Amino acid sequence: MTTAEELYERYPEVLYHGDLRDVPVGWLGIVGQYFEVVSPLMTDTGYEVVTASECAGGLDWTWTSPLSAMTEERHQVMDREDILLTLRSYHTCRECGRPGSGWASGRTILTACGEHGVGERILDRKPLMRRTPYGVVHYDAAADKLVVVNPEDV
């Protein structure tokens, strides 16, 4: 399993020690996937993680960079990778990184596998979708990619 220390060592140009302190250990693998794409693109741009923590069963992830560093290409890639990271988190166990789903325990919602789930499993009726500047997408967990959805079907 990927550790925060490994990510700090692998991506020192875009990660500061402590940026990942509130990210569940099971999600560090998907954060690594994110930085495989983002790090080469955002090195030397002033990229900085602002929020990296769990919220309502998913990863609450925000970052900043000087506006002057953001080209149209960077915007498009970052938009896609941010959505992909967030939607991956809703399908990844926060404890072990295996495939997971939502679990409700009282007022808490977590994403976990069958082994780590606590409470009542949340049954997915429709895939999670996100509106983007480029259309509506949902995450295909089997293919590990975003799929464009016809907005009329939403």
C-alpha positions in Angstrom: 0.0 0.0 0.0 1.2 3.5 -0.8 2.2 5.7 2.1 2.2 9.5 2.5 5.9 9.5 2.9 6.4 7.7 -0.4 4.2 10.3 -2.1 6.1 13.2 -0.5 9.4 11.7 -1.7 8.1 11.0 -5.2 6.4 14.4 -5.8 8.4 17.0 -3.8 7.7 19.7 -6.4 3.9 19.6 -5.7 3.5 18.1 -2.2 4.5 19.5 1.1 4.9 17.4 4.2 1.6 17.5 6.0 -0.6 18.0 2.9 -1.9 14.4 3.2 -2.2 14.2 7.0 -6.1 14.0 6.8 -6.3 11.6 3.8 -7.3 8.1 4.9 -4.5 5.6 4.2 -6.6 3.5 1.7 -6.9 6.5 -0.6 -3.2 7.3 -0.9 -3.0 4.9 -3.9 -5.6 7.0 -5.8 -3.8 10.2 -4.7 -0.7 8.7 -6.2 -2.5 8.0 -9.5 -3.6 11.7 -9.5 -0.1 12.9 -9.0 1.3 10.7 -11.8 -0.7 12.9 -14.2 -0.7 16.2 -12.3 2.9 16.5 -11.1 4.6 16.7 -14.5 2.0 19.2 -15.6 2.0 21.5 -12.5 5.7 21.4 -11.5 7.1 25.0 -11.3 3.6 26.5 -11.4 3.1 27.3 -7.7 0.6 24.4 -7.4 -0.3 23.9 -3.7 -2.8 21.5 -2.0 -5.3 23.5 0.0 -7.7 20.8 1.3 -7.1 17.1 1.4 -9.5 15.4 3.7 -12.4 13.0 4.0 -15.9 14.5 3.8 -19.2 12.6 3.6 -17.6 9.4 2.2 -15.5 11.1 -0.4 -12.2 13.0 -0.8 -12.5 16.7 -0.4 -9.6 17.9 -2.6 -8.8 21.5 -3.5 -5.7 23.2 -4.7 -4.4 26.5 -5.8 -1.9 27.9 -8.3 -1.3 31.4 -9.6 -3.7 32.2 -12.4 -0.8 33.2 -14.7 0.4 29.5 -14.6 -2.9 28.1 -15.7 -3.1 27.5 -19.5 -6.3 26.1 -21.1 -4.6 22.7 -21.4 -3.8 22.7 -17.7 -7.3 23.7 -16.8 -8.8 20.9 -18.8 -6.4 18.2 -17.4 -6.8 19.5 -13.8 -10.6 19.6 -14.1 -10.7 16.0 -15.3 -8.1 14.7 -12.8 -9.9 16.5 -9.9 -13.2 14.9 -10.8 -11.6 11.5 -11.4 -9.9 11.6 -8.0 -13.0 12.6 -6.1 -15.2 9.9 -7.9 -12.5 7.3 -7.4 -12.6 7.9 -3.7 -16.3 7.0 -3.6 -15.4 3.6 -5.0 -12.3 2.9 -2.9 -12.1 1.6 0.7 -10.7 4.3 2.9 -8.9 1.7 5.0 -7.3 -0.7 2.5 -7.7 0.7 -1.0 -9.8 -2.2 -2.3 -13.0 -1.5 -4.2 -15.6 0.0 -1.8 -19.0 1.5 -1.5 -20.9 3.8 0.8 -21.7 2.9 4.4 -24.0 4.8 6.7 -23.5 4.6 10.5 -25.7 7.1 12.3 -24.9 10.5 10.8 -21.5 9.3 9.4 -21.0 8.2 5.8 -17.8 6.3 4.9 -16.6 4.5 1.8 -15.3 1.1 2.7 -15.1 -2.5 1.4 -17.2 -5.3 2.9 -14.6 -6.1 5.5 -14.2 -2.5 6.8 -17.8 -1.3 6.3 -19.7 -0.3 9.4 -23.4 0.3 9.7 -25.8 -0.1 6.7 -24.5 -0.4 3.2 -25.7 2.3 0.9 -27.1 0.7 -2.3 -26.2 2.6 -5.4 -29.2 3.2 -7.6 -27.5 5.6 -10.1 -23.9 6.3 -10.7 -22.5 9.5 -9.3 -22.3 12.2 -11.9 -20.6 15.5 -12.2 -21.3 18.5 -14.4 -18.2 19.9 -15.9 -17.5 22.8 -18.2 -17.1 20.1 -20.9 -20.3 18.1 -20.2 -21.7 15.6 -17.7 -19.6 12.6 -16.7 -19.8 9.6 -14.4 -17.0 7.3 -13.2 -16.8 3.8 -14.7 -15.0 1.9 -11.9 -14.4 -1.2 -14.0 -12.6 0.8 -16.7 -11.2 3.4 -14.3 -12.3 6.4 -16.4 -14.8 9.1 -16.7 -17.6 8.5 -19.2 -19.5 11.3 -20.9 -23.2 11.1 -20.2 -26.0 12.6 -22.3 -27.3 15.5 -20.2 -30.9 14.6 -21.1 -30.4 11.3 -19.3 -29.5 12.9 -16.0 
